[in-house]
Amino acid sequence: MNKLFITFAFCISTLSAAEDFSGADCLIIEEENSIICKYSNVRKSYDRNIKIFWINPKENISREKEVLVPAGHGSVYDFRYIEARIKGLWSFKVIDNKKEFSTTFEIK
């Protein structure tokens, strides 16, 4: 229940700025062993593909995937568990139409 509330609050807090905000952000919820990352951009009238990268503290790509952003949508979320992740400074990077957006977070 706590995870649901925090996730909902995270989504609502970023939704109001979603029309004007292009970028990436991550939230660590230690009590739930969760990392939630979000990429937001202006809604488009057409489908588009973006690439998501999770980069570990050793600067190796831990996860890479291509995601379809349907027409009329402007946000993509990705989730990982904290457990078994290397401690240190991680990067969450998105490439959308040759533009790069990234954020960092620390696993302690």
N, C-alpha and C positions, 0 to 999 in steps of 0.2 A: 504494500500500500504506500509506504514511504517513497519507494522508487517511482511509482506511478505519479504521485503528487509532485515530486521534484522534476520529473521529466515533463509533466504538464506545465509547471511553472516556467521551466526553461524554454519550452516551445512558445508559450504565450508571450514571454518577455521579448522574444526575438521576432515574433510574428508582426508586431506593430511596426517594426523597423524594416521588415522584409522588402517592402517596395523600394526603399531608398538604399538598402544595405546590400552590398555584394561582398561576401567574404566567408571565412570559415571560423568556427568557434567550437571548443570542446569543453565538456563538463565531466569531472571525475566525481563519482559517488562511491566513496570508499565503503560505506556501510552495505552497499549492494554489490560490491565487487565489479563496478561498471564504469566504462568510459563511453560517453555518448558524444559524437561529433556531428556537427551540422554544417552544411554548405548552403548559403542563400544567395539568390540572384534575382534579378528582375524577371517576372513571368514573361514567357515568350508564347507566341501563337503557334509554335511548331515544336515537334519533338526534337530533342538534341541529346547527344551522348557526352558524358563527362568522364574523366578518369580520376579515381581516388587513390591516394597513396598514404600508407601509414609507414613512417620512417623511424626506426628505433635509434637509441642513443649511439649505436655504433655506425650510424648512417647507412644501414642496410634497409632495403624495402622489406617490411614485414608483411604487408598486404598491398596488393594492387588489384583494382578491379574497375571495369567500365560499367557505368550506370546510365540507364535511360531516364531522362527527365521528360515526362510527358508534357505535351502542350498545355498551357494554362497553369503549370506548376513552377514553383521557384525554389523549392527546398529539397535537399536530400540529407538523410540521416544515416549514420553508420554506428555500429555498436561493437564493443569488444569487452571481454572480461579483463580485469586488472591482474588477476592471478596468473602466474607463469610469464608475465611480461618482464623484460629487463628493466631494472630501475634506472632512472635518469631522465633526461630531457628528450621527449618524443616530438615528432612533427606530424601534422595532419595536412596533406597537400591535395589540392584539387586543380585540375587543368580543365578549363571550360573555354572552348573556342580560342585556343592558343594563349589564353590569359591564365596566369597562375595565382592561386589564392592559398595562403597557408596560415597555420597557427601552431603554437607549441604548448605543451603541457608537461608537467613533471610527475613521474611515478616515484614515490618515496618508499 
